[in-house]
Amino acid sequence: MPRSKGKAQKGSIKLGASIQVHKDARGERAAQTLDFKTAAAMPEFTATDVLANAAGKRVATNTGMKTAFAAESSLNITRRINNASIPLGCAVEDDAAVAEEVSIDKFELSQRARQLMPRRPTWSFDLSSGRLHHREVTGFKSWMASVQELIQERGGYPPAYETNIQVWRQLWRVLERCHVAVVVLDARHPLLHLPPALVYHVSRTLRKPLVVVLNKLDAVDPQNAALWAKALKTAVPGISGIVGHSKEPLREADFSPLELGREALIEICHKVYEEWLVTKAQEETAKPEAEVIKTLPPLDLQTGETFRASASFQGAQPGWCFKLGDEGLGYYLDKPGQTASKPAPKSERPGDQEPHGDVDDGIFIPTGSIMLGMVGHPNVGKSSMVNSLFGNKVVSVKATPGHTKTLQTLNLDDRTCLCDSPGVVFPRLEVPREAQIVGMLVPLAQVREPFSAIRWVMERSTRPLNELLGLKPVALKRVWELQELGIESLRLDLIEAEAAEDLVPWSPTLLCAQLATQRGFLQGGRPDVMKAGTEILERVLQGRVPYSVEAPRDLKSAPVLAEDEGSGSDWQMDDEDYESEEEEAPVGDRDLLELFGEEARGPGRGSKSSQKRFKRRQKMAEIAGEADPARVIRPYAGRLEEVQPGSGYPG
C-alpha cells in the first residue's frame, strides 16, 4: 500500500493521536477505539507568521500584522460535506458537532472566561524592547497551549481564533490607553460578538467603563433590537451603557428607549466616565489610611528622593521608572545621583494619566478630553461606523475581515478622541464554527465548506432561504438526476417521498445545487455547489439575506462579580534563558568583504603597478610615524599582507 502524503498524511497522524490502545492482563494489545470527537478538535497546523510569534531578541515590526487562524483537518471538512445532504429539520448525528450554547443565561464571566484572553505580561520602563518581546511571546505561546487544551477537553470541531500576537498587541495598547472601551456588536447576533473574556478583562481587571454599540440596526427588527439592548444592560454585568447605530437613516422612535447616533454615543461615554471617576474617588476614600498610603501613586515626589516604595504600578511618573531594585518594588529615579525634579503637570481632569505603554506612539489626548477605544470582532462595522461618525471617509473600509491592521487615533470633537483598532477573534468554546462563518469572523477565502454555515442561516433566516434566492420547490426526480451526476444532494432514507413528482425538503447541498443551476455555475458539466455556497455567504455578508437571533424575554438581574484576584497580568515570565543581543562592533574603515570575514578587494588589486604604489606610500607613512598605514590610506586598506612585527609599527 503506498504511503499517504500531504494533507492525508497529516490527517492520519492527527487521528492516530486519538487512538486508545487497550491491553489485556498479559499486556498484549486487545482492542483499539477511536475518539473522533477528541481528534476533530486538533488542528493540522497554525498558519502564523513565524517572525511575529518568535521569541527572539527584537520586536517584530508591523509587517506581520495579519490575521492568522489554525487550519482544520481535511477529515473534518469531508465529514461536514457529507452531513450537508441531511434535510432541514432532521437532526445531524455528528459526534464532533458543537451545539450552540450562546445565551444570556450561559454568559459566563468567571475565571474560566478569563483564561480565553491573553494578557500582557509584567513590564516596567527599564525593560528593553527585546526582553519585553521575549516575555510577551513566551507568555502568548503558553496561553495558546492552554486554550488548545480547553478545546480538546471540550472536543468537537475547533473554533477559529486569532493566533497572531501582533494583532493582540494592538488590542492591549488600545485598552491600556482608552478611558472608555466601546465594544461594537452586530445587532443580528449580539452575543456572538460579545466575548465574555473581553467583558471580564475591561470591567474586572482594568476596571474601566464599558459601552456597547449595537451596529447594523437597519438589518434587524426595531423591537428585537430594543429587547437586546434591555437584555444586555440588565443581565450582563460590567456594561455601563448601550447605544444603537446604523449608517442608514433610522427613526429613533421605532427603537425607543434605545438611543441612537453620534451625539448619543458621545454623551453616554462622557456620562459613564464621570460616574466612573466618582465611584473611583469614593472607593479611595473608603480605604483604610494605611492602604491608601501603600497603593496611591507617588504624585508628590520630594526633592532629593531617589526611591519611593509602591506595591504595584500606579501610573507613569516623568523622570521615574517602576521596577524591582535593590531597595524593593517601587519608583526609582531614572538617573541615580541626580535629585528628583518636580513632575510635569498632568491633565487638569481627574483620572487622566499617562498611557501604560511600552513605547510612545504619538497618541496625544488634549486636556479635558477622553479617549474612546473601539474594539470588537472583525467585520462588525467598526471602521464604517468611524467614517459615519466623522461624516466622511477617515479610515479604510473593506468587506474582508481583518482589513484594519493597526490602531488609528482621531479627534472626534474638542473633548473626545477615538481610537479604531483591528478586529480580534476571541476563542469561544460555546460557539460553533459555522456561527463564526455566518458572523463573518472567518474570511470567505478561508472557508473550505460553506454548507454547515448555510444550514445555520436556513434555520434562522427571517424568510425561507429558497424564497429569498428565488428557487422553486424541488421534486424527487431532480434529486435522482443530481445523483446520476455524482452529487449527493439529499439523504433519501430520511424523507418520505417515493414518487418522482413528490416534493422533497431542502438540504444545504440541494439548495446550492439548484442555485448553481439557476446561475449557470458549472464545473465538469455538473452544478458547482461550492461556488453557489460561497455566493450565498456573500449575500449574507452584504445583508441581502436577512437573519437575526431573537432576544430573550425572561431576564434576571446581572450578578455582582467579585474582584479580580489577578494582578492584571498572570504571566510571570522567567527571563533566565533570555540573552541580550551582542553589541555590534563598529564598522569603521573596513571594506564590505571584510565585514563578512573575507579578504578585502579593490580595483587594481592584482596589478603590479598598484602594489608598487602601495609599498611606496607604506614606506612614506613609516617615515612619517603613522601607526597603521593600511588604515590611514583608505584606497589600499587590506590589499596587502598585514605589517609584520619589527617593521616600525606598534604591536
TAZIPE-V665809 format. One record per residue. N is the residue number from 1. PSI is psi in radians with two decimals (none if undefined). D_FIRST is the distance of its C-alpha to the first C-alpha in Angstrom with 2 decimals. Layout:
n = {N & N}
psi = {PSI & PSI}
d_first = {D_FIRST & D_FIRST}
This chain:
n = {1 & 2 & 3 & 4 & 5 & 6 & 7 & 8 & 9 & 10 & 11 & 12 & 13 & 14 & 15 & 16 & 17 & 18 & 19 & 20 & 21 & 22 & 23 & 24 & 25 & 26 & 27 & 28 & 29 & 30 & 31 & 32 & 33 & 34 & 35 & 36 & 37 & 38 & 39 & 40 & 41 & 42 & 43 & 44 & 45 & 46 & 47 & 48 & 49 & 50 & 51 & 52 & 53 & 54 & 55 & 56 & 57 & 58 & 59 & 60 & 61 & 62 & 63 & 64 & 65 & 66 & 67 & 68 & 69 & 70 & 71 & 72 & 73 & 74 & 75 & 76 & 77 & 78 & 79 & 80 & 81 & 82 & 83 & 84 & 85 & 86 & 87 & 88 & 89 & 90 & 91 & 92 & 93 & 94 & 95 & 96 & 97 & 98 & 99 & 100 & 101 & 102 & 103 & 104 & 105 & 106 & 107 & 108 & 109 & 110 & 111 & 112 & 113 & 114 & 115 & 116 & 117 & 118 & 119 & 120 & 121 & 122 & 123 & 124 & 125 & 126 & 127 & 128 & 129 & 130 & 131 & 132 & 133 & 134 & 135 & 136 & 137 & 138 & 139 & 140 & 141 & 142 & 143 & 144 & 145 & 146 & 147 & 148 & 149 & 150 & 151 & 152 & 153 & 154 & 155 & 156 & 157 & 158 & 159 & 160 & 161 & 162 & 163 & 164 & 165 & 166 & 167 & 168 & 169 & 170 & 171 & 172 & 173 & 174 & 175 & 176 & 177 & 178 & 179 & 180 & 181 & 182 & 183 & 184 & 185 & 186 & 187 & 188 & 189 & 190 & 191 & 192 & 193 & 194 & 195 & 196 & 197 & 198 & 199 & 200 & 201 & 202 & 203 & 204 & 205 & 206 & 207 & 208 & 209 & 210 & 211 & 212 & 213 & 214 & 215 & 216 & 217 & 218 & 219 & 220 & 221 & 222 & 223 & 224 & 225 & 226 & 227 & 228 & 229 & 230 & 231 & 232 & 233 & 234 & 235 & 236 & 237 & 238 & 239 & 240 & 241 & 242 & 243 & 244 & 245 & 246 & 247 & 248 & 249 & 250 & 251 & 252 & 253 & 254 & 255 & 256 & 257 & 258 & 259 & 260 & 261 & 262 & 263 & 264 & 265 & 266 & 267 & 268 & 269 & 270 & 271 & 272 & 273 & 274 & 275 & 276 & 277 & 278 & 279 & 280 & 281 & 282 & 283 & 284 & 285 & 286 & 287 & 288 & 289 & 290 & 291 & 292 & 293 & 294 & 295 & 296 & 297 & 298 & 299 & 300 & 301 & 302 & 303 & 304 & 305 & 306 & 307 & 308 & 309 & 310 & 311 & 312 & 313 & 314 & 315 & 316 & 317 & 318 & 319 & 320 & 321 & 322 & 323 & 324 & 325 & 326 & 327 & 328 & 329 & 330 & 331 & 332 & 333 & 334 & 335 & 336 & 337 & 338 & 339 & 340 & 341 & 342 & 343 & 344 & 345 & 346 & 347 & 348 & 349 & 350 & 351 & 352 & 353 & 354 & 355 & 356 & 357 & 358 & 359 & 360 & 361 & 362 & 363 & 364 & 365 & 366 & 367 & 368 & 369 & 370 & 371 & 372 & 373 & 374 & 375 & 376 & 377 & 378 & 379 & 380 & 381 & 382 & 383 & 384 & 385 & 386 & 387 & 388 & 389 & 390 & 391 & 392 & 393 & 394 & 395 & 396 & 397 & 398 & 399 & 400 & 401 & 402 & 403 & 404 & 405 & 406 & 407 & 408 & 409 & 410 & 411 & 412 & 413 & 414 & 415 & 416 & 417 & 418 & 419 & 420 & 421 & 422 & 423 & 424 & 425 & 426 & 427 & 428 & 429 & 430 & 431 & 432 & 433 & 434 & 435 & 436 & 437 & 438 & 439 & 440 & 441 & 442 & 443 & 444 & 445 & 446 & 447 & 448 & 449 & 450 & 451 & 452 & 453 & 454 & 455 & 456 & 457 & 458 & 459 & 460 & 461 & 462 & 463 & 464 & 465 & 466 & 467 & 468 & 469 & 470 & 471 & 472 & 473 & 474 & 475 & 476 & 477 & 478 & 479 & 480 & 481 & 482 & 483 & 484 & 485 & 486 & 487 & 488 & 489 & 490 & 491 & 492 & 493 & 494 & 495 & 496 & 497 & 498 & 499 & 500 & 501 & 502 & 503 & 504 & 505 & 506 & 507 & 508 & 509 & 510 & 511 & 512 & 513 & 514 & 515 & 516 & 517 & 518 & 519 & 520 & 521 & 522 & 523 & 524 & 525 & 526 & 527 & 528 & 529 & 530 & 531 & 532 & 533 & 534 & 535 & 536 & 537 & 538 & 539 & 540 & 541 & 542 & 543 & 544 & 545 & 546 & 547 & 548 & 549 & 550 & 551 & 552 & 553 & 554 & 555 & 556 & 557 & 558 & 559 & 560 & 561 & 562 & 563 & 564 & 565 & 566 & 567 & 568 & 569 & 570 & 571 & 572 & 573 & 574 & 575 & 576 & 577 & 578 & 579 & 580 & 581 & 582 & 583 & 584 & 585 & 586 & 587 & 588 & 589 & 590 & 591 & 592 & 593 & 594 & 595 & 596 & 597 & 598 & 599 & 600 & 601 & 602 & 603 & 604 & 605 & 606 & 607 & 608 & 609 & 610 & 611 & 612 & 613 & 614 & 615 & 616 & 617 & 618 & 619 & 620 & 621 & 622 & 623 & 624 & 625 & 626 & 627 & 628 & 629 & 630 & 631 & 632 & 633 & 634 & 635 & 636 & 637 & 638 & 639 & 640 & 641 & 642 & 643 & 644 & 645 & 646 & 647 & 648 & 649 & 650 & 651}
psi = {2.23 & 2.64 & 2.38 & 2.61 & 2.91 & -2.38 & -0.61 & -0.65 & -0.70 & -0.71 & -0.68 & -0.62 & -0.72 & -0.74 & -0.62 & -0.44 & -0.36 & 0.18 & 2.14 & 2.17 & 2.12 & 2.41 & 2.58 & -2.99 & -0.48 & 0.01 & 0.13 & 2.65 & 2.20 & -0.76 & 2.83 & 2.35 & 2.52 & 2.06 & 1.64 & -0.55 & -0.71 & -0.68 & -0.61 & -0.43 & -0.09 & 2.09 & 2.68 & -0.83 & 2.96 & 2.09 & 1.23 & 2.83 & 2.08 & -0.70 & -0.58 & -0.68 & 0.28 & 2.26 & 1.12 & -2.79 & -0.17 & 2.71 & 2.36 & 2.63 & -3.13 & -0.01 & -0.38 & 0.25 & 1.38 & 2.30 & 2.36 & 2.30 & 2.69 & 2.45 & 2.52 & 2.81 & 2.58 & -0.49 & -0.63 & -0.76 & -0.80 & -0.68 & -0.75 & -0.57 & -0.70 & -0.61 & -0.23 & -0.24 & -0.03 & 2.27 & 2.67 & 2.31 & -0.35 & 2.53 & 2.37 & 1.91 & 1.60 & 2.04 & -0.50 & -0.07 & 2.48 & 2.10 & 2.36 & 2.18 & 0.66 & 1.89 & 2.83 & -0.68 & -0.55 & 0.30 & 1.77 & 2.07 & 1.50 & -3.05 & -0.50 & -0.69 & -0.58 & -0.52 & -0.24 & 0.29 & 2.21 & 2.51 & 2.64 & 2.32 & 2.97 & 2.38 & 2.87 & 2.96 & -0.36 & 0.07 & 2.42 & 2.77 & -0.61 & -0.75 & -0.70 & -0.74 & -0.71 & -0.78 & -0.79 & -0.79 & -0.72 & -0.78 & -0.64 & -0.69 & -0.66 & -0.70 & -0.75 & -0.67 & -0.69 & -0.63 & -0.72 & -0.60 & -0.71 & -0.68 & -0.71 & -0.58 & -0.69 & -0.71 & 3.07 & -3.12 & 2.31 & 2.54 & 2.80 & 2.41 & 2.78 & 2.27 & 0.22 & 2.06 & -0.46 & -0.65 & -0.71 & -0.59 & -0.68 & -0.70 & -0.74 & -0.82 & -0.73 & -0.79 & -0.54 & -0.63 & -0.46 & 2.71 & -0.59 & 2.22 & 2.21 & 1.96 & 2.11 & 2.22 & 2.61 & 2.10 & -0.27 & -0.54 & 1.33 & -0.75 & -0.45 & -0.60 & 0.23 & 1.53 & 2.26 & -0.59 & -0.65 & -0.76 & -0.75 & -0.77 & -0.75 & -0.83 & -0.54 & -0.68 & -0.95 & -0.37 & 0.93 & 2.70 & 2.56 & 2.15 & 2.35 & 2.36 & 2.08 & 1.83 & 2.90 & 0.78 & -0.34 & -0.22 & 0.07 & 2.92 & 2.31 & -0.71 & -0.67 & -0.67 & -0.72 & -0.65 & -0.67 & -0.72 & -0.74 & -0.71 & -0.77 & -0.75 & -0.57 & -0.75 & -0.25 & 1.96 & 2.57 & -0.24 & 2.14 & -0.48 & 2.76 & 2.34 & 2.62 & 2.66 & 2.61 & 2.50 & -0.27 & 2.58 & 2.38 & 2.76 & 2.06 & -0.51 & -0.50 & -0.45 & 0.07 & 2.43 & 0.21 & 2.20 & 2.51 & 2.73 & 3.10 & -0.86 & -0.64 & -0.69 & -0.81 & -0.76 & -0.78 & -0.69 & -0.74 & -0.63 & -0.84 & -0.51 & -0.68 & -0.71 & -0.64 & -0.67 & -0.72 & -0.76 & -0.70 & -0.71 & -0.67 & -0.67 & -0.69 & -0.64 & -0.59 & -0.19 & 2.63 & 2.64 & -0.70 & -0.65 & -0.63 & -0.76 & -0.57 & -0.59 & -0.32 & 2.56 & 2.63 & 1.29 & -0.54 & 1.27 & 2.27 & 2.64 & 2.31 & -0.22 & 2.53 & -0.14 & 2.42 & 2.07 & 2.48 & 2.35 & -0.46 & 2.92 & 2.19 & 0.36 & 2.69 & 2.39 & 2.08 & 2.26 & 0.05 & 2.68 & 2.50 & 2.13 & 3.03 & 1.87 & -2.77 & -0.55 & 0.08 & -2.91 & 2.26 & -2.83 & 2.24 & 2.54 & 2.34 & -0.72 & 1.68 & 2.52 & -0.31 & 2.77 & 2.65 & 2.29 & 2.89 & 2.29 & 2.64 & 2.52 & 2.43 & 3.14 & 2.51 & -0.35 & 2.29 & 2.46 & -0.30 & 2.38 & 2.92 & 2.59 & 2.54 & 1.06 & 2.91 & -0.32 & 2.76 & 1.92 & 0.44 & 0.24 & 1.97 & 2.20 & 2.00 & 2.77 & 2.29 & -0.02 & 2.85 & 2.70 & 2.22 & 2.15 & 1.95 & 1.97 & 2.93 & -3.00 & 2.78 & 2.64 & 0.44 & 0.00 & 0.49 & -0.89 & -0.70 & -0.63 & -0.70 & -0.78 & -0.66 & -0.65 & -0.61 & -0.26 & 0.00 & 3.08 & 1.96 & -0.34 & 2.70 & 2.49 & 2.41 & 2.63 & -0.24 & 2.23 & 2.45 & 0.34 & -0.73 & 2.16 & -0.72 & 2.87 & 2.57 & 2.24 & 2.31 & 2.69 & 1.97 & -0.75 & -2.91 & -0.37 & 0.17 & 2.20 & 2.71 & 2.37 & 1.97 & 2.21 & 2.75 & 2.62 & 2.48 & 2.25 & 2.05 & 2.58 & 2.28 & 2.08 & -0.38 & 0.08 & 2.18 & 2.78 & -0.58 & -0.58 & -0.62 & -0.64 & -0.77 & -0.65 & 0.03 & 0.59 & -0.36 & 2.22 & 2.48 & -0.51 & -0.36 & 0.03 & 2.04 & -0.30 & 2.14 & -0.09 & -0.69 & -0.65 & -0.63 & -0.66 & -0.70 & -0.73 & -0.70 & -0.57 & -0.31 & 0.11 & 2.53 & -0.45 & 2.72 & 2.33 & -0.59 & -0.56 & -0.69 & -0.56 & -0.07 & 0.60 & 2.39 & 2.77 & 2.64 & 2.42 & 2.92 & -0.50 & -0.67 & -0.63 & -0.70 & -0.67 & -0.71 & -0.59 & -0.67 & -0.49 & -0.05 & 0.32 & 2.00 & 1.54 & -0.36 & 2.42 & 1.87 & -0.39 & -0.12 & 0.10 & 2.83 & -0.15 & 2.43 & -0.73 & 2.75 & -0.51 & -0.09 & 2.40 & 2.56 & 2.69 & 2.85 & 2.60 & 2.81 & -0.74 & -0.73 & -0.70 & -0.79 & -0.63 & -0.72 & -0.69 & -0.68 & -0.68 & -0.70 & -0.71 & -0.14 & 0.47 & 1.84 & 2.58 & 2.02 & 0.52 & 0.12 & 2.78 & 2.36 & 1.61 & -0.53 & -0.76 & -0.68 & -0.67 & -0.70 & -0.63 & -0.71 & -0.75 & -0.58 & -0.66 & -0.62 & -0.75 & -0.69 & -0.11 & 0.16 & -0.25 & 1.66 & 2.44 & 2.78 & 2.74 & 2.26 & 2.46 & 2.57 & 2.59 & -0.84 & 2.04 & 2.61 & 2.64 & 2.61 & 2.33 & 2.69 & 2.12 & 2.54 & 2.85 & 2.58 & 2.05 & -0.24 & 2.98 & 0.21 & -0.26 & 1.95 & 0.43 & 1.61 & 1.59 & 2.49 & 2.05 & 0.30 & -0.53 & 0.06 & 2.32 & 2.17 & 2.67 & 2.41 & 2.53 & 2.33 & 2.37 & 2.49 & 2.45 & -0.75 & -2.44 & 0.96 & 2.64 & 2.72 & -0.71 & -0.52 & -0.54 & -0.44 & 0.29 & 0.21 & 2.83 & 2.32 & 2.54 & 2.73 & 3.04 & 2.32 & 0.28 & -0.62 & -0.08 & 2.59 & -0.59 & -0.67 & -0.63 & -0.67 & -0.72 & -0.71 & -0.71 & -0.65 & -0.76 & -0.52 & -0.71 & -0.67 & -0.65 & -0.58 & -0.72 & -0.63 & -0.19 & 0.36 & 2.53 & -0.69 & 1.56 & -0.41 & -0.38 & -0.53 & -0.75 & 1.57 & -0.71 & -0.35 & 0.32 & 2.20 & 0.18 & -0.51 & 3.11 & 2.72 & 2.65 & 2.26 & 2.60 & 2.50 & 0.04 & 0.10 & -0.06 & 2.59 & 2.54 & none}
d_first = {0.00 & 3.82 & 6.49 & 8.99 & 12.32 & 15.90 & 17.22 & 14.06 & 13.50 & 17.21 & 17.17 & 14.60 & 16.70 & 19.79 & 18.84 & 17.78 & 21.32 & 22.83 & 21.07 & 23.88 & 23.27 & 26.12 & 27.29 & 29.81 & 33.06 & 31.55 & 29.20 & 26.04 & 23.41 & 24.59 & 23.13 & 21.43 & 22.99 & 22.02 & 25.04 & 24.15 & 27.74 & 27.53 & 24.15 & 25.52 & 28.40 & 26.39 & 26.37 & 23.55 & 26.12 & 29.80 & 30.98 & 34.18 & 36.37 & 35.64 & 39.27 & 40.75 & 39.14 & 39.34 & 41.85 & 43.47 & 47.08 & 48.16 & 48.12 & 45.74 & 47.57 & 47.43 & 44.85 & 42.18 & 43.85 & 40.92 & 39.55 & 36.05 & 33.90 & 30.70 & 27.69 & 26.05 & 22.43 & 20.74 & 20.05 & 23.83 & 24.58 & 22.37 & 24.01 & 27.47 & 26.90 & 26.11 & 29.28 & 31.34 & 31.78 & 33.74 & 37.43 & 39.98 & 41.80 & 38.93 & 37.48 & 34.06 & 32.18 & 29.97 & 29.80 & 29.30 & 32.22 & 35.24 & 38.62 & 41.26 & 44.02 & 46.20 & 49.78 & 53.11 & 53.11 & 49.80 & 50.66 & 50.24 & 52.26 & 51.55 & 50.09 & 46.61 & 47.29 & 48.52 & 45.14 & 43.58 & 45.53 & 45.37 & 48.78 & 50.35 & 50.73 & 54.11 & 55.81 & 59.25 & 61.15 & 60.90 & 57.09 & 55.64 & 53.25 & 50.48 & 50.99 & 51.20 & 47.96 & 46.35 & 47.63 & 46.56 & 42.98 & 42.57 & 43.95 & 41.94 & 38.64 & 39.84 & 40.74 & 37.35 & 35.70 & 38.16 & 37.59 & 33.83 & 34.59 & 36.89 & 34.32 & 31.72 & 34.46 & 35.20 & 31.59 & 30.59 & 30.01 & 31.54 & 34.73 & 35.32 & 37.78 & 39.07 & 37.30 & 39.49 & 42.44 & 44.44 & 44.81 & 45.81 & 48.38 & 50.17 & 50.49 & 51.85 & 54.45 & 55.62 & 56.04 & 57.91 & 60.31 & 61.09 & 63.95 & 62.50 & 58.80 & 58.27 & 55.00 & 54.27 & 52.57 & 51.44 & 53.85 & 51.32 & 49.39 & 51.45 & 49.69 & 46.31 & 47.91 & 49.94 & 47.81 & 49.51 & 48.63 & 50.66 & 53.61 & 53.57 & 53.45 & 56.30 & 58.60 & 58.10 & 56.95 & 58.74 & 61.41 & 61.92 & 62.85 & 60.07 & 60.75 & 58.35 & 58.41 & 57.17 & 56.15 & 55.49 & 58.15 & 58.55 & 55.22 & 56.22 & 59.03 & 62.01 & 62.66 & 59.07 & 59.23 & 62.51 & 61.04 & 58.10 & 60.61 & 62.58 & 59.52 & 58.25 & 61.72 & 62.44 & 59.23 & 57.45 & 59.29 & 59.75 & 60.32 & 63.77 & 64.04 & 62.32 & 62.95 & 61.73 & 60.92 & 59.92 & 60.24 & 61.75 & 65.36 & 65.70 & 68.62 & 68.99 & 70.82 & 67.74 & 65.83 & 68.76 & 68.95 & 66.00 & 67.42 & 65.94 & 66.07 & 66.67 & 69.98 & 68.72 & 65.81 & 68.16 & 70.76 & 68.38 & 66.69 & 70.12 & 71.29 & 68.41 & 68.72 & 72.45 & 71.76 & 69.16 & 71.79 & 74.32 & 71.89 & 70.91 & 74.58 & 75.32 & 72.49 & 73.80 & 77.31 & 76.24 & 74.61 & 76.64 & 78.52 & 76.71 & 73.31 & 74.48 & 75.61 & 72.29 & 70.04 & 72.10 & 71.28 & 73.78 & 75.44 & 78.79 & 77.96 & 81.15 & 82.29 & 81.52 & 78.50 & 75.32 & 73.31 & 73.21 & 71.14 & 68.87 & 66.37 & 64.00 & 63.74 & 66.43 & 66.31 & 66.63 & 69.94 & 71.14 & 71.57 & 69.72 & 66.17 & 64.70 & 62.95 & 62.91 & 65.30 & 67.71 & 69.97 & 67.27 & 65.60 & 67.62 & 68.96 & 69.77 & 71.87 & 69.70 & 71.96 & 73.48 & 77.10 & 78.01 & 79.66 & 78.05 & 79.30 & 79.75 & 76.52 & 76.30 & 77.43 & 74.73 & 74.65 & 77.67 & 75.51 & 74.65 & 71.03 & 70.13 & 68.44 & 66.37 & 62.67 & 60.44 & 58.23 & 57.02 & 58.30 & 61.09 & 59.50 & 62.75 & 62.92 & 66.65 & 68.06 & 71.74 & 74.33 & 74.45 & 71.12 & 67.93 & 64.32 & 62.03 & 58.34 & 56.18 & 52.85 & 50.12 & 46.79 & 45.86 & 46.94 & 49.67 & 52.27 & 53.66 & 54.30 & 55.63 & 57.90 & 59.20 & 60.06 & 61.80 & 63.82 & 65.04 & 65.70 & 63.80 & 60.52 & 60.41 & 56.67 & 53.69 & 51.96 & 48.60 & 46.51 & 43.42 & 43.13 & 43.88 & 46.09 & 48.79 & 47.69 & 50.69 & 53.76 & 56.78 & 60.33 & 63.09 & 66.66 & 67.03 & 70.80 & 73.46 & 72.28 & 68.56 & 65.64 & 62.13 & 58.79 & 55.75 & 52.45 & 48.82 & 47.02 & 44.85 & 42.26 & 42.68 & 39.99 & 40.87 & 39.30 & 41.18 & 40.19 & 37.02 & 35.23 & 36.28 & 39.91 & 39.44 & 38.07 & 41.09 & 43.36 & 42.00 & 41.07 & 37.72 & 38.00 & 36.84 & 34.79 & 32.59 & 32.29 & 28.77 & 29.73 & 33.42 & 33.31 & 33.89 & 36.82 & 38.19 & 38.22 & 40.20 & 42.70 & 43.01 & 44.04 & 46.66 & 47.94 & 51.72 & 51.28 & 48.46 & 45.92 & 45.76 & 49.54 & 49.39 & 46.89 & 48.98 & 46.41 & 47.69 & 46.49 & 43.47 & 43.42 & 40.62 & 40.49 & 39.28 & 36.38 & 35.34 & 35.62 & 33.33 & 30.75 & 30.88 & 30.21 & 27.07 & 28.90 & 28.97 & 32.43 & 33.67 & 32.65 & 34.64 & 34.50 & 36.60 & 39.41 & 42.32 & 42.67 & 42.34 & 44.36 & 43.32 & 46.38 & 45.87 & 45.40 & 42.33 & 42.05 & 40.50 & 37.15 & 36.01 & 33.59 & 36.28 & 38.85 & 36.79 & 36.01 & 39.73 & 40.75 & 38.31 & 39.83 & 43.32 & 42.79 & 40.79 & 37.58 & 35.04 & 31.56 & 30.02 & 32.91 & 32.48 & 34.12 & 32.76 & 32.84 & 31.74 & 34.68 & 37.02 & 36.05 & 36.81 & 40.08 & 41.07 & 40.45 & 42.52 & 45.33 & 45.14 & 45.49 & 48.48 & 50.13 & 50.05 & 48.21 & 50.49 & 49.25 & 50.77 & 50.51 & 53.62 & 55.74 & 56.47 & 59.87 & 60.53 & 60.72 & 61.40 & 63.05 & 60.94 & 60.79 & 62.39 & 59.80 & 60.46 & 60.68 & 57.55 & 57.50 & 55.39 & 57.03 & 55.49 & 52.73 & 50.64 & 48.86 & 50.80 & 48.79 & 49.13 & 49.77 & 49.85 & 46.68 & 48.02 & 49.50 & 51.63 & 50.96 & 53.04 & 56.01 & 55.56 & 58.13 & 60.55 & 59.74 & 63.37 & 64.28 & 61.04 & 59.26 & 55.93 & 54.07 & 55.79 & 54.16 & 50.78 & 52.05 & 52.64 & 55.91 & 58.06 & 58.78 & 61.38 & 63.21 & 65.00 & 63.36 & 63.19 & 66.64 & 69.59 & 71.97 & 69.92 & 69.81 & 73.59 & 74.20 & 72.09 & 73.96 & 77.26 & 76.48 & 75.10 & 78.43 & 80.34 & 78.31 & 79.10 & 82.79 & 82.60 & 80.95 & 77.65 & 75.04 & 71.97 & 72.60 & 68.87 & 68.59 & 71.97 & 71.56 & 68.42 & 67.87 & 67.39 & 65.53 & 63.07 & 63.51 & 65.13 & 64.72 & 65.76 & 69.45 & 70.07 & 72.08 & 75.74 & 75.86 & 78.01 & 75.36 & 74.78 & 71.97}
